[in-house]
Amino acid sequence: MEARSGRTVRDLRRENRTEVLRRLYFDGPLSRFSLGPATGLSSGSVSNVVAELVAEGLVEEAGSVDSAGGRPRTLLRISPDSGCMIGVDVGETRIRIELFDLALTELARVERPLAAAGPGAHDPYEVSVVVDHIREGIAEVLATAGVPAGRLLGVGVGVPGIVEHTAQDGAVVHGQTVGWDAVPLERLLREAVELPPEVPYCIDNGAKTLGQAEMWFGAGRGAGNAVFVLFGSGVGACVVTEDMGPGRAVEWGHLTVRVRGRRCRCGARGCLEAYAGAEALLERWREAGGNPPAGANQETALAALLAAAYPEDAEAGPEPSATAGGGPDSAAAAVLEETAEYLGAGFADLINLFQPDRILVGGWAGLQLGTRFLDRVKEYAAANALRYPASRASIGLGTLGPDAVTIGAAIQPLADFFARGGRRPEARPETPVPDWQSAVRSRTGA
């Protein structure tokens, strides 16, 4: 049967289920009475949908609340145990795999460092190595939590690079900075990972998954236009604006900030990433005479750089490279100041191009550098941006910490599950791209 709008009755039922699930997820617990005005559905439609969802175990009772002169109203919520998702962060220093229940409570996690072990060691970004880490990590988190694979709503993966969705291979990753040239990652994972064939893989750029997480649960909530910056070994961004549709990853780190400048990992010269990414920042410190800890990974080396530049803030840890008088290391301080200037200019470009309400910084390097460094970036951004959009844009840190990418990755199959009305796919999906931004706007009324 087809409705007048061209949608079938089945479509309308799915949409009603989707709306009830989203409202309960973002605003619950809610009573059946409250769900009516919250969703715009009639009381009869709400009752029918809730009865279905309760019978399927997706919705459960969560206490009661007094009503005005009548019987207490039963509250409803999404059942956290009715499904689970895996989020994977293919970072540039490690791979993190986390298993979450439907309430995004972490059930288990695994981390695998990505670093060459010495002369003759394998490339840490070799595709087969990354696929093996993900395969082993998925098996481990499921076993640790005692969760059967059949309960999985999907696996979300955040990756460095541009993601192309194809009919033949699913998600294909173009990660130039890590040497990935059209890697059919989804197909490789389906071949390697022992999961039911109907379990969807949702693969996207890591900056975008970070933005998804901050929009749903973090510092991006309520923002109409926002930019999320992922600051790690390199730099990337996700832009969310009302006229661009769903969040879009942009290769912000490869804007040219200096013609014929330093060589970037992508092969070009003068990219922002060649000056502002953590890998480049540490290399410039070495060139300026700095002394990062021998054999240290990037995270430890960046902590040493900060301790050298700001010895008064340093906690017990790596010995700072201080001047003879025990003060700040002038080379470290100069490199950080120059980096703040380049980042500020890059932020000004984002402000002028997209006019966001907020710019939010995440990623392991962004979190390490923290608010003290960010204050200098703000000053340079204000000096380089147009005054009007700069006056309307706030710049700060994300609030979800180092797990933001994995949380955002796990959100992708969850958003797709809601879009299907809480029904699992019956066959291999055609690589869905969840409209997570619509879910946020439905919740916020934006």
MOGIPE-V697433 format. One record per helix or strand. SS is the DSSP state (alpha for helix, beta for strand). FROM is the first residue (numbers start at 1). LEN is the number of residues. If there is no record, write none. Layout:
BEGIN
ss=[SS;SS]
from=[FROM;FROM]
len=[LEN;LEN]
END
This chain:
BEGIN
ss=[beta;beta;alpha;beta;alpha;alpha;beta;beta;alpha;beta;beta;beta;alpha;alpha;beta;beta;beta;alpha;beta;alpha;beta;alpha;beta;beta;beta;alpha;beta;beta;beta;beta;alpha;alpha;alpha;alpha;alpha;beta;alpha;alpha;beta;alpha;alpha]
from=[2;8;9;30;32;43;59;73;80;84;94;106;127;149;152;162;170;176;180;185;200;206;226;235;245;252;256;263;269;271;273;278;298;311;330;358;364;387;394;401;436]
len=[1;1;19;2;8;13;7;6;3;7;8;8;19;3;8;5;6;3;4;8;6;12;6;7;6;3;1;1;1;1;4;10;12;3;25;5;21;6;4;19;9]
END
